[in-house]
Amino acid sequence: MISIAIDEEKCIGCRACEIACSHHHKKVFDPEISSIEIHIRGKDMNISAVLHKKGGTNNHLACDRCETETEPLCFKYCDWDAVKIVEQPEEDI
């Protein structure tokens, strides 16, 4: 089974992953429902990422790893190689 990981060191905060994710879920461009949240803080633009694996806070939907797509859209549309697909053995999930 695959899992999604976000490399915060490579992420530039463009939020393309959020938009792609929301489009996968509801066919709208709305980061408020995305399974991924990108947070940018301070003058240094410190970036952190949250991946909602279960029904998230507020309106955020759980990541389903884009099971109906050929590849996860967050991975497909990340031009910075910050979103990774990680293979995990079934018993680790």
HTML snippet that shows the backbone in 3Dmol.js (N, CA, C, O; Angstrom):
<script src="https://3Dmol.org/build/3Dmol-min.js"></script>
<div id="view" style="width:600px;height:400px;position:relative"></div>
<script>
const pdb = `
ATOM      1  N   MET A   1       0.848  -1.178   0.000  1.00  0.00           N
ATOM      2  CA  MET A   1       0.000   0.000   0.000  1.00  0.00           C
ATOM      3  C   MET A   1       0.891   1.240   0.000  1.00  0.00           C
ATOM      4  O   MET A   1       1.990   1.233   0.555  1.00  0.00           O
ATOM      5  N   ILE A   2       0.394   2.305  -0.636  1.00  0.00           N
ATOM      6  CA  ILE A   2       1.177   3.535  -0.666  1.00  0.00           C
ATOM      7  C   ILE A   2       0.715   4.504   0.411  1.00  0.00           C
ATOM      8  O   ILE A   2      -0.421   4.460   0.883  1.00  0.00           O
ATOM      9  N   SER A   3       1.626   5.365   0.772  1.00  0.00           N
ATOM     10  CA  SER A   3       1.353   6.447   1.698  1.00  0.00           C
ATOM     11  C   SER A   3       1.940   7.715   1.079  1.00  0.00           C
ATOM     12  O   SER A   3       2.797   7.644   0.198  1.00  0.00           O
ATOM     13  N   ILE A   4       1.484   8.846   1.534  1.00  0.00           N
ATOM     14  CA  ILE A   4       1.980  10.133   1.056  1.00  0.00           C
ATOM     15  C   ILE A   4       2.838  10.749   2.157  1.00  0.00           C
ATOM     16  O   ILE A   4       2.473  10.718   3.332  1.00  0.00           O
ATOM     17  N   ALA A   5       3.975  11.306   1.768  1.00  0.00           N
ATOM     18  CA  ALA A   5       4.841  12.020   2.712  1.00  0.00           C
ATOM     19  C   ALA A   5       5.200  13.365   2.089  1.00  0.00           C
ATOM     20  O   ALA A   5       5.337  13.477   0.871  1.00  0.00           O
ATOM     21  N   ILE A   6       5.349  14.375   2.925  1.00  0.00           N
ATOM     22  CA  ILE A   6       5.689  15.708   2.444  1.00  0.00           C
ATOM     23  C   ILE A   6       7.031  16.110   3.039  1.00  0.00           C
ATOM     24  O   ILE A   6       7.211  16.118   4.257  1.00  0.00           O
ATOM     25  N   ASP A   7       7.967  16.441   2.158  1.00  0.00           N
ATOM     26  CA  ASP A   7       9.296  16.886   2.568  1.00  0.00           C
ATOM     27  C   ASP A   7       9.241  18.393   2.761  1.00  0.00           C
ATOM     28  O   ASP A   7       9.288  19.152   1.793  1.00  0.00           O
ATOM     29  N   GLU A   8       9.143  18.821   4.005  1.00  0.00           N
ATOM     30  CA  GLU A   8       9.004  20.245   4.309  1.00  0.00           C
ATOM     31  C   GLU A   8      10.244  21.046   3.932  1.00  0.00           C
ATOM     32  O   GLU A   8      10.158  22.262   3.760  1.00  0.00           O
ATOM     33  N   GLU A   9      11.387  20.396   3.800  1.00  0.00           N
ATOM     34  CA  GLU A   9      12.612  21.085   3.382  1.00  0.00           C
ATOM     35  C   GLU A   9      12.548  21.483   1.902  1.00  0.00           C
ATOM     36  O   GLU A   9      13.133  22.492   1.509  1.00  0.00           O
ATOM     37  N   LYS A  10      11.847  20.702   1.088  1.00  0.00           N
ATOM     38  CA  LYS A  10      11.735  20.988  -0.342  1.00  0.00           C
ATOM     39  C   LYS A  10      10.523  21.846  -0.682  1.00  0.00           C
ATOM     40  O   LYS A  10      10.497  22.499  -1.725  1.00  0.00           O
ATOM     41  N   CYS A  11       9.530  21.847   0.185  1.00  0.00           N
ATOM     42  CA  CYS A  11       8.282  22.567  -0.063  1.00  0.00           C
ATOM     43  C   CYS A  11       8.545  24.075  -0.074  1.00  0.00           C
ATOM     44  O   CYS A  11       9.204  24.606   0.820  1.00  0.00           O
ATOM     45  N   ILE A  12       8.018  24.764  -1.109  1.00  0.00           N
ATOM     46  CA  ILE A  12       8.159  26.214  -1.192  1.00  0.00           C
ATOM     47  C   ILE A  12       6.873  26.938  -0.802  1.00  0.00           C
ATOM     48  O   ILE A  12       6.834  28.168  -0.806  1.00  0.00           O
ATOM     49  N   GLY A  13       5.828  26.195  -0.466  1.00  0.00           N
ATOM     50  CA  GLY A  13       4.578  26.798  -0.032  1.00  0.00           C
ATOM     51  C   GLY A  13       3.670  27.255  -1.152  1.00  0.00           C
ATOM     52  O   GLY A  13       2.830  28.128  -0.931  1.00  0.00           O
ATOM     53  N   CYS A  14       3.802  26.705  -2.337  1.00  0.00           N
ATOM     54  CA  CYS A  14       2.956  27.122  -3.474  1.00  0.00           C
ATOM     55  C   CYS A  14       1.517  26.646  -3.314  1.00  0.00           C
ATOM     56  O   CYS A  14       0.604  27.234  -3.893  1.00  0.00           O
ATOM     57  N   ARG A  15       1.308  25.602  -2.544  1.00  0.00           N
ATOM     58  CA  ARG A  15       0.002  25.049  -2.205  1.00  0.00           C
ATOM     59  C   ARG A  15      -0.708  24.371  -3.378  1.00  0.00           C
ATOM     60  O   ARG A  15      -1.918  24.147  -3.329  1.00  0.00           O
ATOM     61  N   ALA A  16       0.048  24.042  -4.435  1.00  0.00           N
ATOM     62  CA  ALA A  16      -0.545  23.318  -5.570  1.00  0.00           C
ATOM     63  C   ALA A  16      -1.101  21.976  -5.118  1.00  0.00           C
ATOM     64  O   ALA A  16      -2.113  21.519  -5.649  1.00  0.00           O
ATOM     65  N   CYS A  17      -0.463  21.345  -4.155  1.00  0.00           N
ATOM     66  CA  CYS A  17      -0.933  20.054  -3.639  1.00  0.00           C
ATOM     67  C   CYS A  17      -2.309  20.188  -2.999  1.00  0.00           C
ATOM     68  O   CYS A  17      -3.160  19.314  -3.164  1.00  0.00           O
ATOM     69  N   GLU A  18      -2.534  21.288  -2.261  1.00  0.00           N
ATOM     70  CA  GLU A  18      -3.839  21.521  -1.640  1.00  0.00           C
ATOM     71  C   GLU A  18      -4.931  21.657  -2.693  1.00  0.00           C
ATOM     72  O   GLU A  18      -6.008  21.074  -2.565  1.00  0.00           O
ATOM     73  N   ILE A  19      -4.645  22.427  -3.724  1.00  0.00           N
ATOM     74  CA  ILE A  19      -5.629  22.667  -4.783  1.00  0.00           C
ATOM     75  C   ILE A  19      -5.932  21.380  -5.541  1.00  0.00           C
ATOM     76  O   ILE A  19      -7.093  21.069  -5.807  1.00  0.00           O
ATOM     77  N   ALA A  20      -4.883  20.632  -5.891  1.00  0.00           N
ATOM     78  CA  ALA A  20      -5.077  19.369  -6.604  1.00  0.00           C
ATOM     79  C   ALA A  20      -5.886  18.395  -5.755  1.00  0.00           C
ATOM     80  O   ALA A  20      -6.759  17.694  -6.268  1.00  0.00           O
ATOM     81  N   CYS A  21      -5.601  18.353  -4.478  1.00  0.00           N
ATOM     82  CA  CYS A  21      -6.303  17.446  -3.562  1.00  0.00           C
ATOM     83  C   CYS A  21      -7.789  17.804  -3.472  1.00  0.00           C
ATOM     84  O   CYS A  21      -8.646  16.924  -3.554  1.00  0.00           O
ATOM     85  N   SER A  22      -8.092  19.076  -3.305  1.00  0.00           N
ATOM     86  CA  SER A  22      -9.497  19.474  -3.202  1.00  0.00           C
ATOM     87  C   SER A  22     -10.244  19.171  -4.501  1.00  0.00           C
ATOM     88  O   SER A  22     -11.420  18.806  -4.475  1.00  0.00           O
ATOM     89  N   HIS A  23      -9.559  19.323  -5.633  1.00  0.00           N
ATOM     90  CA  HIS A  23     -10.205  19.011  -6.910  1.00  0.00           C
ATOM     91  C   HIS A  23     -10.487  17.507  -7.018  1.00  0.00           C
ATOM     92  O   HIS A  23     -11.523  17.099  -7.542  1.00  0.00           O
ATOM     93  N   HIS A  24      -9.563  16.699  -6.522  1.00  0.00           N
ATOM     94  CA  HIS A  24      -9.795  15.253  -6.511  1.00  0.00           C
ATOM     95  C   HIS A  24     -11.052  14.909  -5.703  1.00  0.00           C
ATOM     96  O   HIS A  24     -11.899  14.136  -6.150  1.00  0.00           O
ATOM     97  N   HIS A  25     -11.154  15.491  -4.519  1.00  0.00           N
ATOM     98  CA  HIS A  25     -12.262  15.144  -3.629  1.00  0.00           C
ATOM     99  C   HIS A  25     -13.623  15.643  -4.120  1.00  0.00           C
ATOM    100  O   HIS A  25     -14.590  14.882  -4.161  1.00  0.00           O
ATOM    101  N   LYS A  26     -13.695  16.930  -4.494  1.00  0.00           N
ATOM    102  CA  LYS A  26     -15.007  17.553  -4.747  1.00  0.00           C
ATOM    103  C   LYS A  26     -15.102  18.281  -6.088  1.00  0.00           C
ATOM    104  O   LYS A  26     -16.113  18.921  -6.375  1.00  0.00           O
ATOM    105  N   LYS A  27     -14.048  18.186  -6.914  1.00  0.00           N
ATOM    106  CA  LYS A  27     -14.028  18.866  -8.217  1.00  0.00           C
ATOM    107  C   LYS A  27     -14.150  20.381  -8.080  1.00  0.00           C
ATOM    108  O   LYS A  27     -14.725  21.046  -8.942  1.00  0.00           O
ATOM    109  N   VAL A  28     -13.606  20.919  -6.992  1.00  0.00           N
ATOM    110  CA  VAL A  28     -13.517  22.364  -6.773  1.00  0.00           C
ATOM    111  C   VAL A  28     -12.102  22.687  -6.318  1.00  0.00           C
ATOM    112  O   VAL A  28     -11.384  21.810  -5.837  1.00  0.00           O
ATOM    113  N   PHE A  29     -11.704  23.937  -6.469  1.00  0.00           N
ATOM    114  CA  PHE A  29     -10.392  24.382  -5.995  1.00  0.00           C
ATOM    115  C   PHE A  29     -10.595  25.092  -4.665  1.00  0.00           C
ATOM    116  O   PHE A  29     -10.812  26.303  -4.627  1.00  0.00           O
ATOM    117  N   ASP A  30     -10.523  24.339  -3.583  1.00  0.00           N
ATOM    118  CA  ASP A  30     -10.813  24.865  -2.253  1.00  0.00           C
ATOM    119  C   ASP A  30      -9.889  24.223  -1.226  1.00  0.00           C
ATOM    120  O   ASP A  30     -10.149  23.105  -0.781  1.00  0.00           O
ATOM    121  N   PRO A  31      -8.815  24.911  -0.842  1.00  0.00           N
ATOM    122  CA  PRO A  31      -7.877  24.323   0.121  1.00  0.00           C
ATOM    123  C   PRO A  31      -8.492  24.027   1.491  1.00  0.00           C
ATOM    124  O   PRO A  31      -7.908  23.284   2.281  1.00  0.00           O
ATOM    125  N   GLU A  32      -9.659  24.597   1.778  1.00  0.00           N
ATOM    126  CA  GLU A  32     -10.313  24.347   3.066  1.00  0.00           C
ATOM    127  C   GLU A  32     -10.812  22.913   3.214  1.00  0.00           C
ATOM    128  O   GLU A  32     -11.070  22.467   4.332  1.00  0.00           O
ATOM    129  N   ILE A  33     -10.953  22.181   2.106  1.00  0.00           N
ATOM    130  CA  ILE A  33     -11.399  20.787   2.193  1.00  0.00           C
ATOM    131  C   ILE A  33     -10.281  19.804   1.881  1.00  0.00           C
ATOM    132  O   ILE A  33     -10.463  18.594   2.013  1.00  0.00           O
ATOM    133  N   SER A  34      -9.143  20.308   1.475  1.00  0.00           N
ATOM    134  CA  SER A  34      -8.019  19.466   1.077  1.00  0.00           C
ATOM    135  C   SER A  34      -7.546  18.573   2.223  1.00  0.00           C
ATOM    136  O   SER A  34      -7.641  18.942   3.393  1.00  0.00           O
ATOM    137  N   SER A  35      -7.041  17.411   1.872  1.00  0.00           N
ATOM    138  CA  SER A  35      -6.449  16.515   2.876  1.00  0.00           C
ATOM    139  C   SER A  35      -5.080  17.000   3.314  1.00  0.00           C
ATOM    140  O   SER A  35      -4.546  16.540   4.323  1.00  0.00           O
ATOM    141  N   ILE A  36      -4.515  17.923   2.563  1.00  0.00           N
ATOM    142  CA  ILE A  36      -3.198  18.490   2.877  1.00  0.00           C
ATOM    143  C   ILE A  36      -3.376  19.943   3.287  1.00  0.00           C
ATOM    144  O   ILE A  36      -4.103  20.698   2.642  1.00  0.00           O
ATOM    145  N   GLU A  37      -2.707  20.324   4.364  1.00  0.00           N
ATOM    146  CA  GLU A  37      -2.670  21.725   4.785  1.00  0.00           C
ATOM    147  C   GLU A  37      -1.217  22.168   4.797  1.00  0.00           C
ATOM    148  O   GLU A  37      -0.373  21.536   5.433  1.00  0.00           O
ATOM    149  N   ILE A  38      -0.929  23.246   4.100  1.00  0.00           N
ATOM    150  CA  ILE A  38       0.400  23.836   4.126  1.00  0.00           C
ATOM    151  C   ILE A  38       0.318  25.104   4.967  1.00  0.00           C
ATOM    152  O   ILE A  38      -0.512  25.976   4.714  1.00  0.00           O
ATOM    153  N   HIS A  39       1.185  25.197   5.968  1.00  0.00           N
ATOM    154  CA  HIS A  39       1.236  26.365   6.841  1.00  0.00           C
ATOM    155  C   HIS A  39       2.553  27.090   6.608  1.00  0.00           C
ATOM    156  O   HIS A  39       3.623  26.482   6.628  1.00  0.00           O
ATOM    157  N   ILE A  40       2.460  28.403   6.386  1.00  0.00           N
ATOM    158  CA  ILE A  40       3.640  29.230   6.190  1.00  0.00           C
ATOM    159  C   ILE A  40       3.641  30.268   7.304  1.00  0.00           C
ATOM    160  O   ILE A  40       2.688  31.031   7.461  1.00  0.00           O
ATOM    161  N   ARG A  41       4.734  30.285   8.082  1.00  0.00           N
ATOM    162  CA  ARG A  41       4.788  31.148   9.263  1.00  0.00           C
ATOM    163  C   ARG A  41       6.024  32.037   9.258  1.00  0.00           C
ATOM    164  O   ARG A  41       7.117  31.625   8.868  1.00  0.00           O
ATOM    165  N   GLY A  42       5.815  33.248   9.698  1.00  0.00           N
ATOM    166  CA  GLY A  42       6.908  34.161   9.979  1.00  0.00           C
ATOM    167  C   GLY A  42       7.601  34.743   8.759  1.00  0.00           C
ATOM    168  O   GLY A  42       7.341  34.365   7.616  1.00  0.00           O
ATOM    169  N   LYS A  43       8.497  35.684   9.054  1.00  0.00           N
ATOM    170  CA  LYS A  43       9.269  36.333   7.997  1.00  0.00           C
ATOM    171  C   LYS A  43      10.162  35.356   7.265  1.00  0.00           C
ATOM    172  O   LYS A  43      10.456  35.531   6.082  1.00  0.00           O
ATOM    173  N   ASP A  44      10.594  34.319   7.978  1.00  0.00           N
ATOM    174  CA  ASP A  44      11.468  33.314   7.370  1.00  0.00           C
ATOM    175  C   ASP A  44      10.686  32.305   6.540  1.00  0.00           C
ATOM    176  O   ASP A  44      11.267  31.399   5.942  1.00  0.00           O
ATOM    177  N   MET A  45       9.369  32.465   6.506  1.00  0.00           N
ATOM    178  CA  MET A  45       8.494  31.569   5.755  1.00  0.00           C
ATOM    179  C   MET A  45       8.737  30.109   6.112  1.00  0.00           C
ATOM    180  O   MET A  45       8.945  29.268   5.237  1.00  0.00           O
ATOM    181  N   ASN A  46       8.710  29.821   7.399  1.00  0.00           N
ATOM    182  CA  ASN A  46       8.828  28.434   7.854  1.00  0.00           C
ATOM    183  C   ASN A  46       7.590  27.671   7.407  1.00  0.00           C
ATOM    184  O   ASN A  46       6.459  28.089   7.654  1.00  0.00           O
ATOM    185  N   ILE A  47       7.826  26.555   6.749  1.00  0.00           N
ATOM    186  CA  ILE A  47       6.735  25.773   6.174  1.00  0.00           C
ATOM    187  C   ILE A  47       6.556  24.473   6.947  1.00  0.00           C
ATOM    188  O   ILE A  47       7.515  23.762   7.243  1.00  0.00           O
ATOM    189  N   SER A  48       5.304  24.188   7.260  1.00  0.00           N
ATOM    190  CA  SER A  48       4.977  22.890   7.841  1.00  0.00           C
ATOM    191  C   SER A  48       3.758  22.360   7.092  1.00  0.00           C
ATOM    192  O   SER A  48       2.967  23.121   6.536  1.00  0.00           O
ATOM    193  N   ALA A  49       3.632  21.063   7.094  1.00  0.00           N
ATOM    194  CA  ALA A  49       2.552  20.421   6.350  1.00  0.00           C
ATOM    195  C   ALA A  49       1.827  19.433   7.246  1.00  0.00           C
ATOM    196  O   ALA A  49       2.429  18.782   8.101  1.00  0.00           O
ATOM    197  N   VAL A  50       0.522  19.334   7.034  1.00  0.00           N
ATOM    198  CA  VAL A  50      -0.320  18.371   7.737  1.00  0.00           C
ATOM    199  C   VAL A  50      -1.030  17.545   6.672  1.00  0.00           C
ATOM    200  O   VAL A  50      -1.590  18.091   5.722  1.00  0.00           O
ATOM    201  N   LEU A  51      -1.002  16.245   6.835  1.00  0.00           N
ATOM    202  CA  LEU A  51      -1.745  15.339   5.956  1.00  0.00           C
ATOM    203  C   LEU A  51      -2.817  14.670   6.807  1.00  0.00           C
ATOM    204  O   LEU A  51      -2.509  13.923   7.736  1.00  0.00           O
ATOM    205  N   HIS A  52      -4.061  14.941   6.486  1.00  0.00           N
ATOM    206  CA  HIS A  52      -5.180  14.373   7.247  1.00  0.00           C
ATOM    207  C   HIS A  52      -5.443  12.953   6.773  1.00  0.00           C
ATOM    208  O   HIS A  52      -5.858  12.729   5.636  1.00  0.00           O
ATOM    209  N   LYS A  53      -5.200  12.008   7.650  1.00  0.00           N
ATOM    210  CA  LYS A  53      -5.400  10.599   7.311  1.00  0.00           C
ATOM    211  C   LYS A  53      -6.781  10.111   7.719  1.00  0.00           C
ATOM    212  O   LYS A  53      -7.282   9.117   7.194  1.00  0.00           O
ATOM    213  N   LYS A  54      -7.384  10.817   8.653  1.00  0.00           N
ATOM    214  CA  LYS A  54      -8.763  10.545   9.058  1.00  0.00           C
ATOM    215  C   LYS A  54      -9.514  11.847   8.839  1.00  0.00           C
ATOM    216  O   LYS A  54      -8.905  12.865   8.509  1.00  0.00           O
ATOM    217  N   GLY A  55     -10.802  11.828   9.014  1.00  0.00           N
ATOM    218  CA  GLY A  55     -11.556  13.063   8.868  1.00  0.00           C
ATOM    219  C   GLY A  55     -10.867  14.155   9.663  1.00  0.00           C
ATOM    220  O   GLY A  55     -10.765  14.064  10.886  1.00  0.00           O
ATOM    221  N   GLY A  56     -10.406  15.162   8.997  1.00  0.00           N
ATOM    222  CA  GLY A  56      -9.576  16.175   9.630  1.00  0.00           C
ATOM    223  C   GLY A  56     -10.364  17.220  10.382  1.00  0.00           C
ATOM    224  O   GLY A  56     -11.585  17.143  10.522  1.00  0.00           O
ATOM    225  N   THR A  57      -9.623  18.196  10.861  1.00  0.00           N
ATOM    226  CA  THR A  57     -10.237  19.301  11.572  1.00  0.00           C
ATOM    227  C   THR A  57     -11.010  20.164  10.593  1.00  0.00           C
ATOM    228  O   THR A  57     -10.706  20.194   9.400  1.00  0.00           O
ATOM    229  N   ASN A  58     -11.998  20.854  11.097  1.00  0.00           N
ATOM    230  CA  ASN A  58     -12.848  21.716  10.282  1.00  0.00           C
ATOM    231  C   ASN A  58     -13.437  20.914   9.125  1.00  0.00           C
ATOM    232  O   ASN A  58     -14.102  19.904   9.354  1.00  0.00           O
ATOM    233  N   ASN A  59     -13.206  21.341   7.905  1.00  0.00           N
ATOM    234  CA  ASN A  59     -13.797  20.680   6.740  1.00  0.00           C
ATOM    235  C   ASN A  59     -12.828  19.779   5.999  1.00  0.00           C
ATOM    236  O   ASN A  59     -13.187  19.221   4.962  1.00  0.00           O
ATOM    237  N   HIS A  60     -11.615  19.622   6.495  1.00  0.00           N
ATOM    238  CA  HIS A  60     -10.600  18.848   5.777  1.00  0.00           C
ATOM    239  C   HIS A  60     -11.006  17.376   5.685  1.00  0.00           C
ATOM    240  O   HIS A  60     -11.443  16.767   6.661  1.00  0.00           O
ATOM    241  N   LEU A  61     -10.847  16.832   4.486  1.00  0.00           N
ATOM    242  CA  LEU A  61     -11.221  15.446   4.225  1.00  0.00           C
ATOM    243  C   LEU A  61     -10.021  14.523   4.413  1.00  0.00           C
ATOM    244  O   LEU A  61      -8.871  14.951   4.312  1.00  0.00           O
ATOM    245  N   ALA A  62     -10.301  13.271   4.683  1.00  0.00           N
ATOM    246  CA  ALA A  62      -9.236  12.284   4.868  1.00  0.00           C
ATOM    247  C   ALA A  62      -8.579  11.954   3.533  1.00  0.00           C
ATOM    248  O   ALA A  62      -9.246  11.882   2.501  1.00  0.00           O
ATOM    249  N   CYS A  63      -7.284  11.759   3.565  1.00  0.00           N
ATOM    250  CA  CYS A  63      -6.541  11.371   2.369  1.00  0.00           C
ATOM    251  C   CYS A  63      -6.922   9.947   1.979  1.00  0.00           C
ATOM    252  O   CYS A  63      -6.869   9.029   2.797  1.00  0.00           O
ATOM    253  N   ASP A  64      -7.306   9.781   0.720  1.00  0.00           N
ATOM    254  CA  ASP A  64      -7.601   8.438   0.213  1.00  0.00           C
ATOM    255  C   ASP A  64      -6.535   8.006  -0.804  1.00  0.00           C
ATOM    256  O   ASP A  64      -6.709   7.029  -1.532  1.00  0.00           O
ATOM    257  N   ARG A  65      -5.440   8.754  -0.834  1.00  0.00           N
ATOM    258  CA  ARG A  65      -4.307   8.486  -1.727  1.00  0.00           C
ATOM    259  C   ARG A  65      -4.741   8.473  -3.194  1.00  0.00           C
ATOM    260  O   ARG A  65      -4.132   7.803  -4.028  1.00  0.00           O
ATOM    261  N   CYS A  66      -5.790   9.215  -3.489  1.00  0.00           N
ATOM    262  CA  CYS A  66      -6.315   9.336  -4.868  1.00  0.00           C
ATOM    263  C   CYS A  66      -6.511   7.961  -5.502  1.00  0.00           C
ATOM    264  O   CYS A  66      -6.056   7.706  -6.617  1.00  0.00           O
ATOM    265  N   GLU A  67      -7.181   7.102  -4.789  1.00  0.00           N
ATOM    266  CA  GLU A  67      -7.366   5.724  -5.244  1.00  0.00           C
ATOM    267  C   GLU A  67      -8.035   5.618  -6.613  1.00  0.00           C
ATOM    268  O   GLU A  67      -7.845   4.619  -7.307  1.00  0.00           O
ATOM    269  N   THR A  68      -8.811   6.620  -7.017  1.00  0.00           N
ATOM    270  CA  THR A  68      -9.474   6.566  -8.323  1.00  0.00           C
ATOM    271  C   THR A  68      -8.646   7.213  -9.436  1.00  0.00           C
ATOM    272  O   THR A  68      -9.071   7.242 -10.591  1.00  0.00           O
ATOM    273  N   GLU A  69      -7.481   7.724  -9.093  1.00  0.00           N
ATOM    274  CA  GLU A  69      -6.595   8.370 -10.067  1.00  0.00           C
ATOM    275  C   GLU A  69      -5.445   7.417 -10.410  1.00  0.00           C
ATOM    276  O   GLU A  69      -5.229   6.423  -9.717  1.00  0.00           O
ATOM    277  N   THR A  70      -4.714   7.725 -11.475  1.00  0.00           N
ATOM    278  CA  THR A  70      -3.557   6.895 -11.837  1.00  0.00           C
ATOM    279  C   THR A  70      -2.388   7.115 -10.894  1.00  0.00           C
ATOM    280  O   THR A  70      -1.544   6.232 -10.738  1.00  0.00           O
ATOM    281  N   GLU A  71      -2.328   8.289 -10.257  1.00  0.00           N
ATOM    282  CA  GLU A  71      -1.324   8.598  -9.235  1.00  0.00           C
ATOM    283  C   GLU A  71      -1.897   9.699  -8.353  1.00  0.00           C
ATOM    284  O   GLU A  71      -2.774  10.443  -8.793  1.00  0.00           O
ATOM    285  N   PRO A  72      -1.421   9.816  -7.124  1.00  0.00           N
ATOM    286  CA  PRO A  72      -1.927  10.887  -6.262  1.00  0.00           C
ATOM    287  C   PRO A  72      -1.689  12.258  -6.907  1.00  0.00           C
ATOM    288  O   PRO A  72      -0.582  12.558  -7.353  1.00  0.00           O
ATOM    289  N   LEU A  73      -2.735  13.079  -6.950  1.00  0.00           N
ATOM    290  CA  LEU A  73      -2.640  14.367  -7.623  1.00  0.00           C
ATOM    291  C   LEU A  73      -1.699  15.333  -6.912  1.00  0.00           C
ATOM    292  O   LEU A  73      -1.086  16.180  -7.562  1.00  0.00           O
ATOM    293  N   CYS A  74      -1.573  15.224  -5.600  1.00  0.00           N
ATOM    294  CA  CYS A  74      -0.631  16.095  -4.886  1.00  0.00           C
ATOM    295  C   CYS A  74       0.797  15.818  -5.366  1.00  0.00           C
ATOM    296  O   CYS A  74       1.600  16.738  -5.514  1.00  0.00           O
ATOM    297  N   PHE A  75       1.097  14.558  -5.601  1.00  0.00           N
ATOM    298  CA  PHE A  75       2.405  14.150  -6.124  1.00  0.00           C
ATOM    299  C   PHE A  75       2.566  14.615  -7.573  1.00  0.00           C
ATOM    300  O   PHE A  75       3.607  15.153  -7.949  1.00  0.00           O
ATOM    301  N   LYS A  76       1.551  14.408  -8.359  1.00  0.00           N
ATOM    302  CA  LYS A  76       1.597  14.739  -9.786  1.00  0.00           C
ATOM    303  C   LYS A  76       1.844  16.226 -10.023  1.00  0.00           C
ATOM    304  O   LYS A  76       2.585  16.591 -10.935  1.00  0.00           O
ATOM    305  N   TYR A  77       1.237  17.078  -9.222  1.00  0.00           N
ATOM    306  CA  TYR A  77       1.309  18.517  -9.466  1.00  0.00           C
ATOM    307  C   TYR A  77       2.322  19.255  -8.595  1.00  0.00           C
ATOM    308  O   TYR A  77       2.377  20.485  -8.632  1.00  0.00           O
ATOM    309  N   CYS A  78       3.113  18.545  -7.824  1.00  0.00           N
ATOM    310  CA  CYS A  78       4.178  19.193  -7.045  1.00  0.00           C
ATOM    311  C   CYS A  78       5.420  19.304  -7.931  1.00  0.00           C
ATOM    312  O   CYS A  78       6.081  18.306  -8.217  1.00  0.00           O
ATOM    313  N   ASP A  79       5.724  20.524  -8.357  1.00  0.00           N
ATOM    314  CA  ASP A  79       6.888  20.752  -9.227  1.00  0.00           C
ATOM    315  C   ASP A  79       8.205  20.777  -8.462  1.00  0.00           C
ATOM    316  O   ASP A  79       9.267  20.876  -9.076  1.00  0.00           O
ATOM    317  N   TRP A  80       8.159  20.691  -7.156  1.00  0.00           N
ATOM    318  CA  TRP A  80       9.363  20.829  -6.329  1.00  0.00           C
ATOM    319  C   TRP A  80       9.807  19.515  -5.712  1.00  0.00           C
ATOM    320  O   TRP A  80      10.737  19.494  -4.907  1.00  0.00           O
ATOM    321  N   ASP A  81       9.156  18.420  -6.077  1.00  0.00           N
ATOM    322  CA  ASP A  81       9.507  17.097  -5.563  1.00  0.00           C
ATOM    323  C   ASP A  81       9.394  17.026  -4.037  1.00  0.00           C
ATOM    324  O   ASP A  81      10.131  16.293  -3.379  1.00  0.00           O
ATOM    325  N   ALA A  82       8.455  17.804  -3.490  1.00  0.00           N
ATOM    326  CA  ALA A  82       8.264  17.824  -2.042  1.00  0.00           C
ATOM    327  C   ALA A  82       7.275  16.762  -1.579  1.00  0.00           C
ATOM    328  O   ALA A  82       7.291  16.365  -0.414  1.00  0.00           O
ATOM    329  N   VAL A  83       6.419  16.303  -2.478  1.00  0.00           N
ATOM    330  CA  VAL A  83       5.452  15.261  -2.140  1.00  0.00           C
ATOM    331  C   VAL A  83       6.008  13.932  -2.620  1.00  0.00           C
ATOM    332  O   VAL A  83       6.379  13.779  -3.784  1.00  0.00           O
ATOM    333  N   LYS A  84       6.059  12.986  -1.715  1.00  0.00           N
ATOM    334  CA  LYS A  84       6.631  11.667  -2.011  1.00  0.00           C
ATOM    335  C   LYS A  84       5.571  10.581  -1.878  1.00  0.00           C
ATOM    336  O   LYS A  84       4.658  10.675  -1.058  1.00  0.00           O
ATOM    337  N   ILE A  85       5.713   9.567  -2.692  1.00  0.00           N
ATOM    338  CA  ILE A  85       4.914   8.353  -2.546  1.00  0.00           C
ATOM    339  C   ILE A  85       5.798   7.321  -1.871  1.00  0.00           C
ATOM    340  O   ILE A  85       6.884   6.998  -2.352  1.00  0.00           O
ATOM    341  N   VAL A  86       5.319   6.816  -0.759  1.00  0.00           N
ATOM    342  CA  VAL A  86       6.091   5.877   0.041  1.00  0.00           C
ATOM    343  C   VAL A  86       5.358   4.544   0.071  1.00  0.00           C
ATOM    344  O   VAL A  86       4.181   4.485   0.426  1.00  0.00           O
ATOM    345  N   GLU A  87       6.047   3.483  -0.298  1.00  0.00           N
ATOM    346  CA  GLU A  87       5.466   2.136  -0.206  1.00  0.00           C
ATOM    347  C   GLU A  87       5.598   1.641   1.228  1.00  0.00           C
ATOM    348  O   GLU A  87       6.666   1.737   1.832  1.00  0.00           O
ATOM    349  N   GLN A  88       4.507   1.114   1.766  1.00  0.00           N
ATOM    350  CA  GLN A  88       4.519   0.578   3.131  1.00  0.00           C
ATOM    351  C   GLN A  88       3.945  -0.835   3.119  1.00  0.00           C
ATOM    352  O   GLN A  88       2.969  -1.117   2.425  1.00  0.00           O
ATOM    353  N   PRO A  89       4.561  -1.707   3.891  1.00  0.00           N
ATOM    354  CA  PRO A  89       3.969  -3.043   4.049  1.00  0.00           C
ATOM    355  C   PRO A  89       2.603  -2.923   4.718  1.00  0.00           C
ATOM    356  O   PRO A  89       2.409  -2.043   5.556  1.00  0.00           O
ATOM    357  N   GLU A  90       1.669  -3.776   4.372  1.00  0.00           N
ATOM    358  CA  GLU A  90       0.311  -3.744   4.901  1.00  0.00           C
ATOM    359  C   GLU A  90       0.268  -3.721   6.435  1.00  0.00           C
ATOM    360  O   GLU A  90      -0.559  -3.015   7.011  1.00  0.00           O
ATOM    361  N   GLU A  91       1.136  -4.475   7.097  1.00  0.00           N
ATOM    362  CA  GLU A  91       1.068  -4.547   8.552  1.00  0.00           C
ATOM    363  C   GLU A  91       1.507  -3.274   9.244  1.00  0.00           C
ATOM    364  O   GLU A  91       1.247  -3.114  10.437  1.00  0.00           O
ATOM    365  N   ASP A  92       2.181  -2.336   8.526  1.00  0.00           N
ATOM    366  CA  ASP A  92       2.615  -1.075   9.117  1.00  0.00           C
ATOM    367  C   ASP A  92       1.534  -0.012   9.089  1.00  0.00           C
ATOM    368  O   ASP A  92       1.707   1.056   9.677  1.00  0.00           O
ATOM    369  N   ILE A  93       0.444  -0.278   8.431  1.00  0.00           N
ATOM    370  CA  ILE A  93      -0.576   0.764   8.248  1.00  0.00           C
ATOM    371  C   ILE A  93      -1.649   0.657   9.296  1.00  0.00           C
ATOM    372  O   ILE A  93      -2.590   1.452   9.300  1.00  0.00           O
TER     373      ILE A  93
END
`;
const viewer = $3Dmol.createViewer("view");
viewer.addModel(pdb, "pdb");
viewer.setStyle({}, {cartoon: {color: "spectrum"}});
viewer.zoomTo();
viewer.render();
</script>
